[in-house]
Every structure is written in C-alpha cells, then in structure tokens.
Amino acid sequence: MKLENRVAIVTGTSPNIGGGIAEALAAEGAAIVAVDAREANARDCANYIVKGNGRALAVTCDVTDEKQVEAAVGAALKEFGRIDILVNNAAFFNKKGVIDMPFDEWNRQTGVILGGAFLFTKHVCKAMIDRKRGGAVINIISTAGHQGEPGNIAYSTSKCGLLNFTRSAAMELVGHGIRVNSLTPTATDPAESFERATRWGRTVKKPEGLDRVMAPFREGIPMKKLPVPSDYGKAAVFLASDDAAMITGTDLRVDAGAIARYWAWDPRAGASV
Ligand SMILES: NC(=O)c1ccc[n+]([C@@H]2O[C@H](COP(=O)([O-])OP(=O)(O)OC[C@H]3O[C@@H](n4cnc5c(N)ncnc54)[C@H](O)[C@@H]3O)[C@@H](O)[C@H]2O)c1
C-alpha cells in the first residue's frame, strides 16, 4: 500500500469529492482525519472507514476559525502522533456575480476557500516542520479557477488564488521536504456520491431533473463523460505518495480535457471548429 502508516487530514468530507478522496487515501493505508463544519459529514466519513478496518477520526471544525483549526490539528496529533498529508477541499457554492454579490457573502466564500486552506496549511505545516519528516499538501481547485466563469465571482477568484497559493507555499516549504500541489476537478458525475452516501447509511433521494442539468456538461466535455470522485481520489493518492516525490508546485487536472479544449471548438460539433 502506498500510504501505509501515514496520516491524512481531509477537509470537507461530504459523500461527494472529499469523501471520495478520503476513501481512496484510506484504501492505500492512510489514517484519515475527516474534518467538516457539518458534524454528520465528518462522522459518517470516519465511521465508514473505521467499519472497513481503517483508522479514522471525525473532527467538527469550521475551517475559517483559527482556534478550531488549531484544535483539529491538535486532535489529529493526539490520536495518530503525526500528520503526513493535508487535503484542502472544504468549499461551498454560491453562484453570484460581481454586480449582485453582497460583500459579506464574498468575504465568507473567499474566506472558506482561501482562508480555510491558508489556516490548515499554516498549522499542519508547522507540525510537519517540527517533526522534520516532510509531508504533502494538496489543494482542491476547480476548472472555474482556470477560466473566466460569469456569475461565480467569489468561487472562481478564490480557486484561481489557490493555484498561486499552491506555488508560493510550495516554494516556502520546499526546504522542509513539504510538497504542495493542487488537483483540479471539474463538473462531477453525481452518481457516485449517491452511491457513497448510501454506503455511509444515508437515505438518498436523487433530485428531480438532475440528469437534465448535467447533460450539457457531459456533452460539452472532450471525453464526453464526467469524472467521478474516485478519479480524483486516485490522483490525490499519487500526489500524496512517494511516486510524486519530485513533484511540487504543480497542478494536476483530472478534468476529462475541459481546460485543454480550444475555446472555439465545441465537442458536440465533431472534430473541427
Ligand atoms: N462538485 C463539483 O462538480 C466540483 C467541481 C470542481 C471542483 N469542486 C471542488 O471540490 C471540492 C468538494 O466539492 P463537493 O462537490 O464535494 O462539495 P460538497 O458541498 O459536497 O462538499 C464540501 C464540504 O465542505 C464542507 N464545508 C463547507 N464550508 C466549510 C467550513 N467553513 N468548514 C469546514 N467544512 C466546510 C461542507 O460541509 C461539505 O461537506 C470543493 O473544493 C469544490 O470547490 C467541485
């Protein structure tokens, strides 16, 4: 197993992407500290991993509250004695544009995405530096952080900011053997998150009209199918593991070709523009 005896903190462990990444890291032997502001998301993720004979701890924590972040890092160290991997994944969606977004909502969304990653990186990396054994940080971006999406100003700006946070932190921490990379997901096939939520013991009702909402994403992406959280999980295992020992400050896109697409080419139209 690639992550045997290692300890990973994952923030934002809903049954969607954070849960998928946590399960993938656990399957490679890592102990998981599932951190979420929603107690049920931390608890159900950790419980599922423990039931499968893994090691896991649930911590309820708002990533924007520095005292709670310090307490979460302290709880991880108390339980497992070390932290090797941090996945900054917590975020929330609030699609508003520069004209209609209230300033407090801008502050809250940028605060969770950028501020939360800043606080967890700060306190986890202090512990990694004290231990002198290095570590790996993975920041979860979005294709919206690479492009100018209208009407999603705080989200796409924060995600773009996280790309350079990744590079800057990578340079600052390189001397301590801490690698900092990012992973870019895109519009995600929702089926796996329903399946995961069911495995976690939840009753799930698929929202009506979801297939209709997802259809343009599925049809417009070069691979003509959307990634699932376990695709991101495999990439996170790679970035966290010694297989990526020489990789820092980079972004790994798991986006079915979304960002590479020539802007004027519509995959629905066939091979040419
Ligand atoms: N779903 C997508 O299509 C998609 C696409 C690209 C990128 N992403 C990114 O992937 C990540 C996960 O997305 P998801 O779709 O699984 O979202 P999700 O809403 O299912 O999960 C996000 C989790 O973060 C938690 N969270 C929110 N605010 C928090 C806070 N202040 N403190 C602690 N926890 C908090 C939520 O409770 C939730 O469990 C996010 O970073 C998102 O931007 C998602």
The ligand as an SDF file (V2000), in Angstrom:
LIG
                    3D

 44 48  0  0  0  0  0  0  0  0999 V2000
  -18.7650   19.1130   -7.3810 N   0  0  0  0  0  0  0  0  0  0  0  0
  -18.1450   19.6100   -8.4200 C   0  0  0  0  0  0  0  0  0  0  0  0
  -18.6440   19.4810   -9.5340 O   0  0  0  0  0  0  0  0  0  0  0  0
  -16.8010   20.2870   -8.2650 C   0  0  0  0  0  0  0  0  0  0  0  0
  -16.1420   20.6840   -9.4170 C   0  0  0  0  0  0  0  0  0  0  0  0
  -14.8860   21.2740   -9.3010 C   0  0  0  0  0  0  0  0  0  0  0  0
  -14.3300   21.4580   -8.0500 C   0  0  0  0  0  0  0  0  0  0  0  0
  -15.0200   21.0720   -6.9480 N   0  0  0  0  0  0  0  0  0  0  0  0
  -14.3690   21.2900   -5.6600 C   0  0  0  0  0  0  0  0  0  0  0  0
  -14.2810   20.0420   -4.9700 O   0  0  0  0  0  0  0  0  0  0  0  0
  -14.4060   20.2830   -3.5690 C   0  0  0  0  0  0  0  0  0  0  0  0
  -15.5350   19.4450   -3.0000 C   0  0  0  0  0  0  0  0  0  0  0  0
  -16.7360   19.7640   -3.6680 O   0  0  0  0  0  0  0  0  0  0  0  0
  -18.0530   18.9020   -3.4670 P   0  0  0  0  0  0  0  0  0  0  0  0
  -18.8050   18.9710   -4.7180 O   0  0  0  0  0  0  0  0  0  0  0  0
  -17.7220   17.5940   -2.8750 O   0  0  0  0  0  0  0  0  0  0  0  0
  -18.8210   19.8170   -2.4170 O   0  0  0  0  0  0  0  0  0  0  0  0
  -19.7100   19.4230   -1.1530 P   0  0  0  0  0  0  0  0  0  0  0  0
  -20.5600   20.5950   -0.8660 O   0  0  0  0  0  0  0  0  0  0  0  0
  -20.3600   18.0990   -1.3460 O   0  0  0  0  0  0  0  0  0  0  0  0
  -18.6120   19.2660   -0.0090 O   0  0  0  0  0  0  0  0  0  0  0  0
  -17.9680   20.3690    0.5550 C   0  0  0  0  0  0  0  0  0  0  0  0
  -17.8340   20.1040    2.0460 C   0  0  0  0  0  0  0  0  0  0  0  0
  -17.1630   21.2190    2.6520 O   0  0  0  0  0  0  0  0  0  0  0  0
  -17.7970   21.4480    3.8930 C   0  0  0  0  0  0  0  0  0  0  0  0
  -17.6080   22.8390    4.2970 N   0  0  0  0  0  0  0  0  0  0  0  0
  -18.1420   23.9480    3.7390 C   0  0  0  0  0  0  0  0  0  0  0  0
  -17.7810   25.0310    4.4250 N   0  0  0  0  0  0  0  0  0  0  0  0
  -16.9910   24.6020    5.4560 C   0  0  0  0  0  0  0  0  0  0  0  0
  -16.3070   25.2520    6.5190 C   0  0  0  0  0  0  0  0  0  0  0  0
  -16.3890   26.5790    6.6910 N   0  0  0  0  0  0  0  0  0  0  0  0
  -15.5740   24.4880    7.3670 N   0  0  0  0  0  0  0  0  0  0  0  0
  -15.4970   23.1470    7.2050 C   0  0  0  0  0  0  0  0  0  0  0  0
  -16.1540   22.4910    6.2370 N   0  0  0  0  0  0  0  0  0  0  0  0
  -16.8830   23.2090    5.3670 C   0  0  0  0  0  0  0  0  0  0  0  0
  -19.2740   21.1350    3.6600 C   0  0  0  0  0  0  0  0  0  0  0  0
  -19.9710   20.8910    4.8650 O   0  0  0  0  0  0  0  0  0  0  0  0
  -19.1740   19.9260    2.7580 C   0  0  0  0  0  0  0  0  0  0  0  0
  -19.1610   18.7120    3.4910 O   0  0  0  0  0  0  0  0  0  0  0  0
  -14.5950   21.7680   -3.3830 C   0  0  0  0  0  0  0  0  0  0  0  0
  -13.3520   22.3650   -3.1260 O   0  0  0  0  0  0  0  0  0  0  0  0
  -15.1270   22.2060   -4.7270 C   0  0  0  0  0  0  0  0  0  0  0  0
  -14.8500   23.5410   -4.9850 O   0  0  0  0  0  0  0  0  0  0  0  0
  -16.2450   20.5030   -7.0210 C   0  0  0  0  0  0  0  0  0  0  0  0
  1  2  1  0
  2  3  2  0
  2  4  1  0
  4  5  1  0
  4 44  2  0
  5  6  2  0
  6  7  1  0
  7  8  2  0
  8  9  1  0
  8 44  1  0
  9 10  1  0
  9 42  1  0
 10 11  1  0
 11 12  1  0
 11 40  1  0
 12 13  1  0
 13 14  1  0
 14 15  2  0
 14 16  1  0
 14 17  1  0
 17 18  1  0
 18 19  2  0
 18 20  1  0
 18 21  1  0
 21 22  1  0
 22 23  1  0
 23 24  1  0
 23 38  1  0
 24 25  1  0
 25 26  1  0
 25 36  1  0
 26 27  1  0
 26 35  1  0
 27 28  2  0
 28 29  1  0
 29 30  1  0
 29 35  2  0
 30 31  1  0
 30 32  2  0
 32 33  1  0
 33 34  2  0
 34 35  1  0
 36 37  1  0
 36 38  1  0
 38 39  1  0
 40 41  1  0
 40 42  1  0
 42 43  1  0
M  CHG  2   8   1  16  -1
M  END
$$$$
